[in-house]
Amino acid sequence: MPRRNRPHRPAEPSPPGGGAWARAESAADGEWLVRNVSGAATTKTYRCPGCDHEIRPGTPHVVAWPAGDYGSIEDRRHWHQGCWASRGRRGPTSRRW
């Protein structure tokens, strides 16, 4: 029987805000947990709060939520990567109704 040479690591706990790993970001608008989403992992259409345009399925983007709220569903927002990066230079747009 073959021998398993890899060390057996205990399961690590999930980070706050969801099952996937997120990074912490600090900016003038507060502390955020941020996760990059690959295009292959997207199946729904979202609306970016930075530009008010749709993020179509298959488009890589960023999901961000306030770090203090631990990622409640209501606080998560899906952003285009460029809109997230430039949010300090321009605020969120008014949502079209």
Salt bridges, closest charged atoms under 4 A:
GLU25 OE2 - ARG23 NE 2.99
ASP29 OD2 - ARG87 NE 2.89
ASP52 OD2 - ARG96 NE 2.89
GLU54 OE2 - ARG47 NH2 3.91
GLU54 OE1 - ARG56 NH2 3.24
